[in-house]
């Protein structure tokens, strides 16, 4: 797996470069930078910081499954907890 020496100055990034350097790109996006991801030289999606989502960025916690078991729970237990919490 290759390492990127630095994040490109352009906001365009190849899909392979993104995959190979995901942690680096996550860090840069968390600092406010956006990227358009290209596959075979065509734009396929955009990565933006959560703050740029506008109204779509509003998150609601439905249930925190860590309260049931910090190590994880089965799907059946998750469904039971959701039904209990929301009827």
Secondary structure as GFF3:
##gff-version 3
##sequence-region A 1 87
A	DSSP	beta_strand	12	14	.	.	.	ID=ss1
A	DSSP	alpha_helix	15	20	.	.	.	ID=ss2
A	DSSP	alpha_helix	22	30	.	.	.	ID=ss3
A	DSSP	beta_strand	35	39	.	.	.	ID=ss4
A	DSSP	beta_strand	42	47	.	.	.	ID=ss5
A	DSSP	three_ten_helix	50	57	.	.	.	ID=ss6
A	DSSP	three_ten_helix	65	67	.	.	.	ID=ss7
A	DSSP	alpha_helix	75	86	.	.	.	ID=ss8
###
